[in-house]
Amino acid sequence: MKPLVNLCVVCSSEIKAAGTGRPRLYCSDACRTTARRRRAASQEVGAAEVFGLPANDPDGAVLQTVLTAGVVAAQFAYNAENARPQFAWRCRKMADHITLGLKRWFEP
């Protein structure tokens, strides 16, 4: 029986496959490490991209985050008025704490 030949997914060199088991994807440990690093790099996403913050404007990003925190506090306050008692007091406390923190650290 003729041995099967696969190509390395990183460098495209030939890999002679064994007769049994799963086909190999990489010709060496170096190629396996390269592939793992490429996968990790492609999955890395910065906070600016995740939260839609301006990447090249740190002050704008802080301002947008502070405004978002104010909106979250308002949402908690709204929920405190409309939620079941088991959640209402927690929502009220959270709204109060967020508002207090914003006033303390970001008051104009």
SETORPA-512950 format. One record per residue (C-alpha): residue number from 1; x, y, z. Coordinates in pm, whole numbers, always signed. Layout:
// residues N
{k NUM&xx X&yy Y&zz Z};
...
END
This chain:
// residues 108
{k 1&xx +0&yy +0&zz +0};
{k 2&xx +126&yy +344&zz -97};
{k 3&xx +170&yy +584&zz +200};
{k 4&xx -61&yy +886&zz +203};
{k 5&xx +95&yy +1231&zz +175};
{k 6&xx -50&yy +1539&zz +342};
{k 7&xx +70&yy +1898&zz +333};
{k 8&xx +156&yy +2098&zz +643};
{k 9&xx -108&yy +2367&zz +697};
{k 10&xx +161&yy +2621&zz +794};
{k 11&xx +451&yy +2571&zz +553};
{k 12&xx +298&yy +2338&zz +292};
{k 13&xx +578&yy +2084&zz +318};
{k 14&xx +490&yy +1719&zz +270};
{k 15&xx +395&yy +1507&zz +570};
{k 16&xx +399&yy +1133&zz +533};
{k 17&xx +95&yy +1002&zz +712};
{k 18&xx +99&yy +695&zz +930};
{k 19&xx -125&yy +408&zz +828};
{k 20&xx -361&yy +457&zz +1123};
{k 21&xx -492&yy +736&zz +1336};
{k 22&xx -577&yy +1093&zz +1263};
{k 23&xx -386&yy +1265&zz +983};
{k 24&xx -116&yy +1503&zz +1099};
{k 25&xx -165&yy +1872&zz +1027};
{k 26&xx +186&yy +2000&zz +1097};
{k 27&xx +527&yy +1882&zz +985};
{k 28&xx +703&yy +1986&zz +1307};
{k 29&xx +658&yy +2129&zz +1653};
{k 30&xx +769&yy +2467&zz +1516};
{k 31&xx +481&yy +2469&zz +1268};
{k 32&xx +238&yy +2359&zz +1540};
{k 33&xx +357&yy +2648&zz +1761};
{k 34&xx +330&yy +2895&zz +1472};
{k 35&xx -27&yy +2785&zz +1404};
{k 36&xx -120&yy +2816&zz +1773};
{k 37&xx +27&yy +3168&zz +1791};
{k 38&xx -157&yy +3272&zz +1475};
{k 39&xx -487&yy +3145&zz +1619};
{k 40&xx -424&yy +3329&zz +1946};
{k 41&xx -336&yy +3652&zz +1763};
{k 42&xx -649&yy +3633&zz +1550};
{k 43&xx -864&yy +3591&zz +1863};
{k 44&xx -711&yy +3882&zz +2052};
{k 45&xx -945&yy +4176&zz +2046};
{k 46&xx -879&yy +4500&zz +2224};
{k 47&xx -1124&yy +4660&zz +2464};
{k 48&xx -1172&yy +4948&zz +2223};
{k 49&xx -1304&yy +4709&zz +1960};
{k 50&xx -1523&yy +4515&zz +2202};
{k 51&xx -1685&yy +4820&zz +2359};
{k 52&xx -1677&yy +5048&zz +2057};
{k 53&xx -1447&yy +5299&zz +2224};
{k 54&xx -1236&yy +5544&zz +2024};
{k 55&xx -901&yy +5362&zz +1995};
{k 56&xx -682&yy +5667&zz +1930};
{k 57&xx -854&yy +5905&zz +2173};
{k 58&xx -801&yy +5800&zz +2537};
{k 59&xx -989&yy +6101&zz +2675};
{k 60&xx -1281&yy +6033&zz +2443};
{k 61&xx -1281&yy +5670&zz +2557};
{k 62&xx -1296&yy +5781&zz +2923};
{k 63&xx -1578&yy +6023&zz +2848};
{k 64&xx -1775&yy +5757&zz +2661};
{k 65&xx -1724&yy +5510&zz +2948};
{k 66&xx -1840&yy +5764&zz +3206};
{k 67&xx -2150&yy +5841&zz +3000};
{k 68&xx -2220&yy +5469&zz +2961};
{k 69&xx -2189&yy +5422&zz +3336};
{k 70&xx -2444&yy +5701&zz +3384};
{k 71&xx -2683&yy +5522&zz +3149};
{k 72&xx -2631&yy +5196&zz +3340};
{k 73&xx -2704&yy +5375&zz +3667};
{k 74&xx -3026&yy +5514&zz +3517};
{k 75&xx -3124&yy +5165&zz +3401};
{k 76&xx -3070&yy +5028&zz +3751};
{k 77&xx -3278&yy +5313&zz +3896};
{k 78&xx -3559&yy +5237&zz +3651};
{k 79&xx -3544&yy +4869&zz +3740};
{k 80&xx -3555&yy +4957&zz +4111};
{k 81&xx -3897&yy +5109&zz +4051};
{k 82&xx -4033&yy +4823&zz +3843};
{k 83&xx -3864&yy +4504&zz +3959};
{k 84&xx -3978&yy +4249&zz +4216};
{k 85&xx -3881&yy +4342&zz +4573};
{k 86&xx -3605&yy +4078&zz +4574};
{k 87&xx -3431&yy +4269&zz +4294};
{k 88&xx -3559&yy +4623&zz +4347};
{k 89&xx -3346&yy +4704&zz +4649};
{k 90&xx -3036&yy +4561&zz +4482};
{k 91&xx -3101&yy +4772&zz +4172};
{k 92&xx -3147&yy +5082&zz +4391};
{k 93&xx -2819&yy +5016&zz +4574};
{k 94&xx -2633&yy +4959&zz +4249};
{k 95&xx -2774&yy +5278&zz +4095};
{k 96&xx -2677&yy +5473&zz +4406};
{k 97&xx -2324&yy +5331&zz +4414};
{k 98&xx -2258&yy +5395&zz +4045};
{k 99&xx -2396&yy +5749&zz +4071};
{k 100&xx -2193&yy +5819&zz +4385};
{k 101&xx -1874&yy +5689&zz +4220};
{k 102&xx -1932&yy +5898&zz +3910};
{k 103&xx -1995&yy +6212&zz +4116};
{k 104&xx -1692&yy +6144&zz +4334};
{k 105&xx -1440&yy +6072&zz +4060};
{k 106&xx -1574&yy +6241&zz +3748};
{k 107&xx -1766&yy +6547&zz +3863};
{k 108&xx -1695&yy +6833&zz +3621};
END
